[in-house]
């Protein structure tokens, strides 16, 4: 008896282990039932059956667009990462570089894009990037690549608690922690004379 489990290699490691364990439990139960039952014994209940279909694959609109343009399957966390990039650039199709040149690894995504303005209010790409990353549990790191390009590294985080390499705070928790250290926000400031 064989099952096609090729789909499960695209899931995160915990889900893959759970799926494999469920299939093993099913095979073990079936083998034990076959050896302990008498051949002529009537069974009151219908025997448990293996899953006939793989669970529906987690996708996002941005991730599906990237899959169609790059001709590669993305992991579930990579779909969320594409949503983060799409939030930053008002839609993944507006991202400033071709994502087929990005490095998609099961542990990270590395993408180089042309240097561009990233601000917190007007041209608020930076704010949208930070909020989306906190919402989607994606750690984002920006570093200079050279004089023309910036490198962005995206790493998955698995929850709101756990070790430093496993967790990612919500935006509300990040703001609350910032307020504890740096105090309340300013409501305004006095303009110097002659300031336009």
C-alpha positions as CSV (number, residue, x, y, z in Angstrom):
1,X,0.0,0.0,0.0
2,X,1.6,3.3,-1.0
3,X,0.4,7.0,-0.8
4,X,1.7,9.9,-2.7
5,X,3.1,12.3,-0.1
6,X,5.1,14.5,-2.5
7,X,2.9,17.4,-1.5
8,X,4.1,17.3,2.1
9,X,7.7,18.3,1.2
10,X,6.4,21.8,0.6
11,X,5.0,22.2,4.1
12,X,6.9,23.5,7.1
13,X,8.8,20.8,9.0
14,X,6.3,20.5,11.8
15,X,3.4,19.9,9.4
16,X,5.4,17.4,7.4
17,X,6.2,15.4,10.5
18,X,2.5,15.4,11.6
19,X,1.4,14.2,8.2
20,X,3.9,11.4,8.1
21,X,3.0,10.4,11.7
22,X,-0.7,10.3,10.7
23,X,0.0,8.1,7.7
24,X,2.1,5.7,9.9
25,X,-0.6,5.6,12.6
26,X,-3.2,4.7,9.9
27,X,-0.9,1.9,8.4
28,X,-0.2,0.5,11.9
29,X,-3.9,0.5,12.8
30,X,-4.8,-1.3,9.6
31,X,-2.0,-3.8,10.0
32,X,-3.1,-4.6,13.6
33,X,-6.8,-4.9,12.5
34,X,-5.9,-7.3,9.7
35,X,-3.9,-9.6,12.0
36,X,-6.2,-9.6,15.1
37,X,-9.6,-10.1,13.3
38,X,-10.9,-13.4,12.3
39,X,-11.5,-13.6,8.5
40,X,-15.2,-14.3,8.9
41,X,-15.8,-11.7,11.6
42,X,-18.3,-9.0,10.7
43,X,-17.2,-5.4,11.3
44,X,-19.8,-3.1,12.8
45,X,-17.9,0.1,11.9
46,X,-16.6,1.1,8.5
47,X,-12.8,0.8,8.5
48,X,-10.9,4.0,8.8
49,X,-9.7,5.1,5.4
50,X,-6.5,7.0,4.4
51,X,-6.8,10.6,3.3
52,X,-7.8,10.5,-0.3
53,X,-6.6,14.0,-1.0
54,X,-3.8,16.1,0.3
55,X,-5.0,19.0,2.5
56,X,-5.5,22.2,0.6
57,X,-2.3,24.0,0.1
58,X,-2.0,27.4,1.9
59,X,-1.5,30.2,-0.6
60,X,-1.9,33.9,-0.8
61,X,-2.7,36.1,-3.8
62,X,0.8,37.6,-3.9
63,X,2.4,34.1,-3.6
64,X,0.3,32.7,-6.4
65,X,1.3,35.6,-8.6
66,X,5.0,34.9,-7.8
67,X,4.5,31.2,-8.5
68,X,3.0,31.9,-11.9
69,X,5.8,34.3,-12.9
70,X,8.8,32.4,-11.5
71,X,7.5,28.9,-12.3
72,X,8.3,27.6,-8.8
73,X,6.3,26.4,-5.9
74,X,6.5,28.4,-2.7
75,X,6.4,27.1,0.9
76,X,3.5,28.5,3.0
77,X,5.7,30.9,4.8
78,X,7.1,32.2,1.5
79,X,3.5,33.0,0.4
80,X,3.3,35.2,3.5
81,X,6.7,36.8,2.7
82,X,5.4,37.7,-0.8
83,X,2.4,39.3,0.9
84,X,4.9,41.4,2.9
85,X,6.7,42.5,-0.2
86,X,3.4,43.3,-1.9
87,X,2.3,45.4,1.0
88,X,5.6,47.4,0.8
89,X,5.2,48.1,-2.9
90,X,1.4,48.5,-3.3
91,X,1.1,45.0,-4.9
92,X,3.7,42.3,-5.6
93,X,3.5,43.1,-9.3
94,X,5.0,46.6,-8.4
95,X,8.0,45.2,-6.6
96,X,11.0,47.0,-8.1
97,X,12.9,43.9,-9.3
98,X,12.1,40.6,-10.9
99,X,11.6,38.0,-8.3
100,X,12.8,35.2,-10.5
101,X,16.3,36.4,-9.6
102,X,15.6,36.1,-5.9
103,X,17.1,33.3,-3.9
104,X,14.3,31.1,-2.5
105,X,15.7,28.8,0.2
106,X,13.5,26.8,2.6
107,X,15.0,28.8,5.4
108,X,15.1,32.3,3.9
109,X,14.5,34.5,0.8
110,X,17.2,36.8,-0.4
111,X,16.3,39.5,-2.9
112,X,18.3,42.4,-4.2
113,X,16.4,45.5,-5.4
114,X,17.4,48.9,-6.7
115,X,18.0,51.6,-4.1
116,X,14.7,53.5,-3.6
117,X,13.1,55.9,-1.1
118,X,11.7,54.2,1.9
119,X,10.1,56.6,4.3
120,X,7.7,56.4,7.3
121,X,5.0,58.8,6.1
122,X,5.0,60.1,2.6
123,X,6.3,57.3,0.3
124,X,5.6,55.1,3.3
125,X,7.2,51.9,2.0
126,X,9.2,51.5,5.2
127,X,6.1,51.7,7.5
128,X,4.1,49.3,5.4
129,X,7.0,46.8,5.3
130,X,7.4,46.9,9.1
131,X,3.7,46.5,9.8
132,X,3.2,43.7,7.3
133,X,6.3,41.8,8.6
134,X,5.0,42.0,12.2
135,X,1.6,40.8,11.1
136,X,2.8,37.9,8.9
137,X,5.6,36.6,11.3
138,X,8.4,37.4,8.8
139,X,11.7,38.8,10.0
140,X,13.0,41.4,7.5
141,X,16.6,42.6,7.3
142,X,17.8,45.3,5.0
143,X,21.5,45.7,4.2
144,X,23.4,47.6,1.5
145,X,24.5,45.4,-1.4
146,X,26.5,48.0,-3.3
147,X,26.0,51.7,-4.3
148,X,22.9,50.9,-6.4
149,X,21.2,47.9,-4.7
150,X,19.8,46.9,-1.3
151,X,19.6,43.3,-0.1
152,X,16.5,42.2,1.7
153,X,16.6,39.0,3.7
154,X,13.3,37.5,4.8
155,X,13.2,34.7,7.5
156,X,10.1,32.8,8.8
157,X,9.1,33.0,12.4
158,X,6.7,30.4,13.8
159,X,4.8,32.2,16.6
160,X,4.6,35.0,19.1
161,X,6.5,33.1,21.8
162,X,9.6,30.9,21.9
163,X,13.3,31.4,21.3
164,X,14.7,34.5,19.6
165,X,15.0,32.6,16.2
166,X,11.5,31.2,16.5
167,X,9.3,34.2,17.6
168,X,8.2,37.5,16.2
169,X,6.4,40.1,18.2
170,X,3.1,41.6,17.0
171,X,3.2,45.3,16.0
172,X,1.2,46.2,19.2
173,X,3.8,44.4,21.4
174,X,6.6,46.1,19.6
175,X,5.1,49.6,20.0
176,X,4.3,48.9,23.7
177,X,7.9,47.8,24.3
178,X,9.2,50.9,22.5
179,X,7.0,53.2,24.6
180,X,8.3,51.6,27.8
181,X,11.9,52.5,26.9
182,X,11.4,55.7,24.9
183,X,8.3,57.3,26.4
184,X,5.2,58.8,24.9
185,X,5.1,60.2,21.3
186,X,5.3,63.9,20.6
187,X,2.1,65.6,19.6
188,X,4.0,68.5,17.9
189,X,6.9,70.7,18.1
190,X,7.6,74.5,17.9
191,X,8.9,75.7,14.5
192,X,12.0,77.8,14.6
193,X,11.7,81.4,13.3
194,X,12.2,81.6,9.5
195,X,11.3,77.9,9.0
196,X,9.1,77.5,6.0
